[in-house]
Amino acid sequence: MYATAEGTGRYIQRFPSYRDAPFYRTVLGLEVSSLGIGTYLGAADDASDQAYTSALLAAAEGGVNFFDTAINYRGQRSERAIGAALKSLQRDEIVLCTKAGFLTPGAVPGFLKPGEVCGGMHSMDPAFLADQIDRSRANLGVDTIDVFYLHNPETQLSFLTREEFEERIRRAFEGLEQQVADRKIRWYGAATWDGFRTRGALCLPRLAELAREAGGPEHHFRFIQLPFNFGMVEAYLERPESVLQAATRLGIAAVASATLQQRQVLDQMPASIADRLPGLTTNAQRAIQFTRSTPGISVALVGMGRPDHVRENLGVAAVAPLTTAEYQRLYQGDYQHP
């Protein structure tokens, strides 16, 4: 089972005021919340596991159906916390995303060769990724993962020539297309930190070309994840074609991470931004509103490790996102991108 159009459509009918706001977007045929829950931070202990599971249940019960994790988050424990929450939820209503690439203690297969590892910490070997996907499916308790990301593939650019790097990406994509054929994942993509922010690192149109080489015109490279908040707006401003414009042109959904940047952005919000985000009561809500209103971004991820975080952040759900014209005006006046 995996997220379906029918399941996600049924899900959003339970939240008519949010649906009409609109809080939900259609992404590759699925109805998804424009706020997603992330599971990166926290101690690797039972108390944090229980808090995350409670937060995930509060999110799903409150209108959020986009869950994000990775096998290395809290040493596989974040995936398992999601798995615990999913036991009380309808699987076809939840869009489930995870990642792999970094070597996670306790989850490194014995067959992985040193030549397939960069910096002693990162691999995109197809057999390694297949192993990680199986481990993630077991942790999550699911047959099929909706979105699987290569986790920070730009890590390998420090160790390889561009030609070597692209060959590894192509091989990884070929393996991931097979994982789609085997119904272990639905789509795949790249979750990055510097990859789409640093000029000369990752080129999204080139990644799409490699995906076409690996999977043909109907390839399944359909998601990217990258940091985006009012202090990190490179993906929107870059010219002549921004990353977000390229993603839209290529039919690739863009998911924003670091929406609150571990709450660092909350004390740095310019008054000119806050004043133009009406109907909200906290800077966390305003930061989420800024990111989810950005043209080309489908979902704004926020790490939420407790139910009270979820309840506060869901304050955005009943407030319409900015129009494109309203959003563009945020970049005028006394606000200057850092």
LUMNUZA-19970 format. One record per atom (N, C-alpha, C): residue in one letter; z, y, x negated. Coordinates in steps of 0.1 Angstrom, whole numbers, plus 5000, padded with zeros to 4 digits. Each point is the difference from the previous one (the first is absolute). Layout:
<kolros>
AZYX...
</kolros>
This chain:
<kolros>
M500049884992M500050125008M500050124991Y499450115005Y499950134993Y500050115011A500050124995A499850115010A498750005006T500050025013T498750005008T499850135008A498850025004A499750125009A500849985013E500049885005E500849985013E501550024998G500549954989G501450014997G500550144998T499350074991T500350144997T499850095012G498949975008G499850085012G501149985010R500549885001R501149975009R501350074995Y500150004987Y501250074994Y500150155004I498950074998I500150145002I500150045015Q499749915009Q500250035014Q501550015003R500949954992R501450015003R500650144996F499150084994F500550134995F499050115005P499950025013P499050085006P500050154995S501350054998S500050144996S499650014985Y500249904992Y499650004986Y498449985000R499649915008R498549975001R499350135003D500550075010D499350125004D500150124991A500950004990A500450114992A498850064992P499249924993P500049864997P500649964987F500949905001F500749954988F499249884994Y499149945007Y499349884995Y498650034997R499449934990R498650014996R499449865001T498750005002T499249874999T499549994986V500449894994V499649974986V499449865000L498749994997L499349874999L500349925013G500050065011G500249935013G501449985004L501050044992L501449985003L500650145004E501049995009E500750125003E501350014992V500050104991V501150004990V500850145001S501349994998S500850125000S499650094988S500050135001S499750094989S501250024991L501149945003L501249994991L500249854997G500049974988G500349864996G501349994992I500649885000I501249984993I499849934987G500550064989G500049944987G501349944996T499949914990T501249924997T500249994985Y499750114992Y500050004986Y501450004994L500950105004L501250034994L501249915005G501150004993G501249935004G500449904990A501349965001A500549904991A499549865004A500049914991A499649865003A501349925003D500550035012D501249935005D499949985015D500949925005D500049965014D500250115009A500850104997A500350115009A498750095002S499250024989S498850075001S499049925008D499949874998D499149925008D500350015015Q501350005004Q500350015014Q499750145005A500250104992A499750145004A498550015002Y499249954991Y498650015002Y499549935012T500549885002T499649925012T500450085013S501250065000S500350085012S499150125001A499750074989A499150115001A498649965005L499549894995L498749955004L500049975015L501049945005L500149975014L500150135008A500850104995A500150135007A498650075000A499349984989A498650065000A499149945010A500049875000A499149935010A500450035014E501350005003E500450035013E499950155004G499850084990G499950155002G498650055001G499049924996G498650045001G499249994987V500649954989V499349994987V499649854998N498749984998N499549864999N499249984987F500350094990F499349994987F501049984989F500149884994F501049964991F499449984986D500650064990D499549994986D501049954990T499549914991T501049944990T499149964988A500749934991A499349944988A500949884995I499449914994I500849884995I501050044990N499850114992N500950044990N501150105006Y499950045012Y501050095005Y501349935002R501050044992R501349945001R499949854997G499149964991G500049864996G499749915011Q499050025008Q499649925012Q500950025012R501150074999R500950015011R499550095011S499250104997S499550085011S499049925008E499249924994E499149915008E500849915009R501149954995R500849915008R500850075011A500350134998A500750085010A499050025012I498750024996I499050015011I499849875007G500049894992G499949875007G501149985009A501250044997A501249985009A499850095013A499450124998A499850085012A498949955009L499049944994L498849955008L500449895009K501149934997K500449895008K500450055014S500350135001S500450055013S498950095006L498850004994L498950095005L498849925003Q499050065007Q498749945003Q499150024988R499649904993R499350014987R498750085003D499349985011D498750065002D500150155003E501250055001E500250145003E500350084987I500249934989I500550074987I498949994990V499750114994V499050004988V500849994988L499849894992L500849964989L499250024987C500650084990C499350024988C500949964988T499549944990T500749974988T499150024988K500649984988K499350034987K500449904989A499149994990A500449924988A499150054989G500549974988G499450044987G501050004989F501250065003F501050004990F500749865000L500449964988L500749874998L501450025006T500449915009T501350015007T500949884995P501150034994P500949894995P500249905012G499949874996G500149905010G498849975008A498950074998A498849985007A498750004991V500249974988V498949994990V499649864998P498749965004P499649864999P499949964986G500249874997G500049954986G498650004994F498950005009F498749994995F499450134995L500750115002L499550134997L499950024985K498850034995K499750014986K500350144994P500550014988P500350134994P498850095001G498849954998G498850085000G499750065013E500649965011E499850055013E501150105004V500850034990V501250095003V499850134991C500250125006C499950124992C501450064999G500350034987G501350074998G501249915002G499849875002G501149915003G500550015014M499350075009M500650045013M499049995011H498749994998H499150025011H498849914999S499649945011S498849915000S499250015013M498749994998M499149995012M499249875000D500549904993D499349874999D499949955014P498949955005P499849965014P501049885003A500249914991A500949895003A501550055001F500350104992F501350065001F500250075013L499050085005L500150075012L500149905012A499249894999A500149895010A501449955001D500649974989D501449964999D501050105006Q499850124997Q500950115006Q499850015015I498849995005I499850005014I500749895007D499949884994D500849885006D501550035000R500550054989R501450035000R500450115010S499150105001S500350115010S500049945014R499049925003R499949945014R501349925003A500549934990A501249925002A501250105002N500150104992N501150105001N500050065014L498850045004L499850075013L500049915012G499849874998G500049905011G498850025008V498850034994V498850025008V498949914994D499049975009D498849934995D499150104993T499850125006T499050094995T500750144998I499750064989I500450144997I498950095004D500350115007D498950095005D499450074989V500750064991V499550084989V500749964987F499249964990F500549974987F499450094990Y500950074992Y499550104990Y500249944986L499050034992L500250004985L501050114997H501149974993H501050104998H499850074987N499850135001N499750094989N499149944989P498749965005P499149954990P499750094988E500250135002E499850094989E500849984988T501149925002T500949964989T499249944988Q499049925004Q499249934989Q499050094993L499850125004L499050094993L500650044987S501349994998S500550034986S499849904990F499549885005F499949884991F498649954998L499150055009L498649945001L499050114999T498849964996T498850095001T499750015015R499250105004R499650025013R499249875005E499149954991E499249885004E500949885003E501049984991E500949895002E500950025013F500450125002F500850035012F499249975013E498750045000E499249985012E499749865002E499849924989E499849865002E501249935005R501250044997R501249945005R500250045015I499650125003I500150045015I499049925008R498849984994R498949935007R500549855003R500649944989R500549865002R501150005010A500950105000A501150005009A499550015014F499050095002F499450025014F499349875005E499449934991E499349875003E501149905005G501150004993G501149915004G500650045013L500150135002L500650055013L499149985012E498750014997E499049965011E500249855004Q500349924990Q500349865004Q501349985008Q501050094996Q501249995008Q499850055014V499150095002V499650045014V499449885007A499049934993A499449895006A501049895003D501049994992D501049895003D501150055010R499850125005R500950065011R501450024995K500250024987K501350034995K500250155000I499050084999I500050155002I498950045009R500150125006R499050065008R499150094993W500650104993W499450104992W500750014986Y499350074991Y500750034987Y499750144996G500750044990G499850144995G500750034987A500250124997A500750044988A501150105003A501249974996A501250095002A500350064986T499950135000T500150074987T501150104999W500350044988W500850124998W499150114993D499649974988D499150104993D498549985002G499749885005G498649965000G499050105007F500450065011F499150095007F500550154998R501050024992R500550134997R499650054987T499849914990T499650044987T498549994998R499450114996R498650004999R499549914989G499049925003G499549904991G500749865000A500949995010A500749875001A499249915009L500349995013L499349925009L499050085008C498849955002C499050065008C499849925012L500350055012L499949935012L498649955004P499050084999P498649955002P499649894991R500550004987R499749894991R500749875004L501350025004L500749885005L499349945012A499550085009A499249955012A498849934995E499350054990E498849934995E500449864994L501149994993L500549874995L500349915011A500650055011A500349925012A498749955006R499050085001R498749955005R499449904992E500250014986E499549894991E500749875003A501350025003A500949885002A499849945013G499950085011G500049955013G498850045009G499050074994G498950045009G500350125008P499150045008P500250125008P501149995010E500449885004E501149995009E501349964993H500250054988H501249984991H501250055008H501249954995H501250035006H500950094993F499550084990F500750114993F500150125009R501050015009R500050095010R501350095001F500849994989F501350095000F500250054986I500550125000I500650054987I501450065004Q500950004990Q501350075002Q500250094988L500450125002L500250104989L501150105004P500750064991P501050105003P499450125006F500650065010F499550125006F501250075007N500350124996N500950095006N499650144997F500850105005F499550144998F500050044985G500749924991G499950034986G499049914993M499449915006M499149914994M498849985010V499150104999V498950015009V498649984994E500049944988E498749984993E499049935008A500449905008A499049925007A499350085011Y500650115004Y499450095010Y499150114994L500550054988L499450124995L498949974990E499949884994E499149984990E498550025005R499250064991R498650035004R499149954988P498749975003P499350045013P500349905012E500449884997E500549915011E501349954997S501050035009S501349954998S500149855002V501149944996V500349865002V500049975015L500750095008L500149985014L498650015007Q499250094995Q498650015006Q499249884996A500149954988A499349884996A500549885008A501349995002A500549885008A499450015014T500050115006T499450015014T498649965000R499250054990R498649975000R499849854998L500849944992L499949864997L500649905010G500650055010G500749925010G501349934995I500750074991I501249954994I501250085005A501049945005A501250065005A500950054989A500550125001A500950054990A501450015005V500949944993V501550005003V500750084990A500950095004A500750094991A501449944997S500349994987S501349974995S500750134995A501349994997A500750114995A500050125009T500049985013T500050105010T501250104998L501149944997L501250084997L500350004985Q499349924993Q500249994985Q501549984997Q500649895006Q501449974999Q500950125003R499550085010R500750125006R499950124990Q499349994989Q500050114991Q499350125006V499049975009V499250125005V500850085010L501149955005L500650065012L500650144996D500550014988D500650134996D499050094994Q498749954999Q499050084993Q499050065010M500249975013M499050045010M499950155001P498850064998P499850145002P500250045014A500650125002A500250055014A498750015007S498950034993S498750025006S499549875006I500549884994I499649875006I500949975012A501350024998A501049965011A499750085013D499750134998D499850095011D498749965008R499149934994R498749965007R500149865005L501149945000L500249865005L501050005011P499750055012P500950035011P500449875007G501150005007G500449895009G500949904993L500350024987L500749914992L501450064995T500949914998T501450054997T500549984986T499349924992T500549974986T498850014991N500350034987N498950014990N499449864998A500749895002A499449874999A498949985010Q500350055013Q499049995010Q498850094997R500350124994R498950094997R499149944988A500649944991A499349934989A499149895005I500549925009I499249905006I498950065008Q500350105008Q498950075008Q498950054991F500450064988F499050054991F499049894996T500649894995T499249894995T499249935011R500649975011R499249935010R498950095007S500150134999S499050095005S498850024991T500149954988T499050024990T498749925004P498950075001P498749935004P499749894990G499849885005G499749894992G501149904997I501350045003I501149924999I500449935013S500049875000S500349925012S501549995003V500849974989V501449975002V500850074988A501150065004A500950054990A501249914998L500249944989L501149914997L501250074996V501249955005V501350064997V500949884997G500750004989G501049904998G501250025009M500349905008M501150015010M500949884999G501150014994G500949894997G501149985010R500150105010R501149995010R499450045013P500649955011P499550055014P500150155002D501050064994D500150155003D498950074993H499549954989H498850064994H498849995010V499849895006V498949975009V500150105012R501250015005R500250095012R499750154997E500450044988E499750144996E498550024999N499449914993N498650024996N499149985013L500449935010L499249985012L500050135008G500750104996G499950135006G498650065000V499149954991V498650045000V499249945011A500449895005A499249925009A499550075012A500850095006A499650065012A499450144998V499850034987V499450134997V498549984995A499150065006A498649984996A499850044985P499249934993P499650044986P499250135001L500050074989L499250124999L498549975002T499350105006T498649995000T499450034986T498849964997T499450034987T500150144996A499750095010A500150154997A501450044996E501049955008E501450044997E500449944987Y499549884996Y500449944987Y499450084989Q498850045001Q499350084989Q500750134998R500550065011R500750134998R501349984992L500549884999L501249984992L499850044985Y498749994996Y499750024986Y499650154997Q500250085010Q499750144999Q501450084999G499950134996G501250085000G500849984987D501349995002D500950004988D500249864995Y499549905006Y500249864995Y498949974990Q500549964988Q499149964990Q500349864995H499049924999H500349864996H500650004986P501149934997P500650014987P499049954989
</kolros>
